[in-house]
């Protein structure tokens, strides 16, 4: 974002995001190990493996428009945007 739109726009977006009902989750050992297991078996970016791991551990839906998540559709509920 900073490269494309500059620091001022990044700060605006950051402030907007802080108003949303989003909870940050720390990457503890349990989450990190689950993400590593997924990375070892799926052709996914490591950061995306954390999203899958969190959805799996919390029995939650994963909202995305990224086609990379098609490989985990049978393991977690993916809601396509």
N, C-alpha and C positions, 0 to 999 in steps of 0.2 A: 504494500500500500504506500509506504513512504517513497519508494522509488518512482512510483507512477503518479501519485497525487500530492506528495509533500507532507512534511511534518504537521502542518496546521490541520490538514484533512484527517490525518491519523489521530490527532488529539480529539477532533470532533467525533469521530467514529468510536473512539475509546469511551468518551463520555456517554454516548448513546448506548453502548453496550452495557455500561454500568447501571443504566436505568432498567434493564431487562431482568426478568426473574431467572437469572442464571446462577447456579451454584458451582464454584470451582471445587474440583476434587483433587486432592494430593495424590501423586503417584507413589503409593506405598509399596512395600515388598509384594503383597498379594496381587495387586493390580499389575505391577511390573512383571512378575513371573507369568501371569496369565497372558499378558501382551507378548512376552517372549515365546510362549508356547504357540500362540497363533502365528507369529512371525516365522517360526521354524517350519510351519506346515502350509502356510498360505502365501501366495505371491502378492503381498500387500506392503505398503509403506509402514514403517514401524509406528509412526504417529497414529495411523489409522487402526493399527492393531490395538492401541490403547482404547480407542472408541469402542471397538468390538468387545474387548475385555471388560470394560465397564458395563456395557449393555448386558453381557453374559452374567457377570457377577451380581448385578442389580436386578436381573430379570426384567430389563427395560427394553423399550423400542429404540431403534437407532434411526434417526432421520438424516437422510442424505440424498444428494443427487449424483454422487460420485459412483460411476459404474464399477470401480474397483471392489465395491462391497458386494457385488453379485456372488462372489465366491463364498460368502458366509451366510447367505440367505436361509440356508437350512439349519443354521446354528443359532442365529438371533433373528428377531423380528425386525426387518428393515422396512421402513416407511419411505417410499420414494418421493422426492420433491421434484 
